[in-house]
Amino acid sequence: MKALGLVETHGLIASIEALDVMLKTAEVQLHSREFVRGGLVTVTVVGDVGAVKTAVDAADSAVRNLGEELLCSTHVIPRPDGSIEGLFPKGPETIRSDEDDVEELMKETENQIDEVKSRSNQNDSDVTDKHDEVDSEEQSAEEANPTEDVSTNNPTDNADSADVPKTETSEGGITEDELKNMKVVDLRNMAKKHSDFPIARKDIYRVNKEKLIKALFDYFNKD
């Protein structure tokens, strides 16, 4: 035996993936596969030292791609002492596992898959809830202040009307400078008032100020 490579995984699926990658990546041969209680599976391959190291590294990456928690450990023993040969089965065809071991292993694998799916669904749900919360807050603000004038940031009541940005579509001709002087929230509220605005209502809060100004300018100054 020139070199011995060992890969220990949580679950049968990960061990099969590891073994498949090792046999395809380098000139190595399957030596043994052992089931350990608790869902652990150890597969071993033999071959030249360089080939075994390459195979084990490839298995490490492949199992981590399935899930970081599925990989327990890996190890390569160059030129192992002949006395440890008796610790392993003679070959894959002699490997045996009682029904309890197989049943426990399959349950462990199913639980791990369900856990990964659950985390993925939770992350998707959190993102959706966050977007819904933002939309709800903006809608509540509009309902609480239905007559609020969002057309100007000038606090002076007697300011010259020429310095106040125009927001009514009937007046038209809004300049780009007037739009730049407005706050983003005012620009968004202005855009939401128009059902035919080119940006969908649900996407308005995602658009930055520069793009929103351009869209409003084009909308109010279209022929």
Buried (B, 14 or more C-beta within 10 A) or exposed (E): BEBBBBBBBBBBBBBBBBBEBBBEBBEBBBBBBBBEEEBBBBBBBBBBBEBBBBBBBBBBEBBEEBBEBBBBEBEBBEEBEEEEEEEBBEEBEEEEBEEEBEEBBBEBBEEBBEEBEEEEEEEEEEEEEEEEEEBEEBEEEBEEEEEEEBBBEEEEEEEEEEEBBBBEEEEEEBEEEBBEBBEEEBBBBBBBEBEEBEBEBEEBBEBEBEEBBEBBBEBBEEE
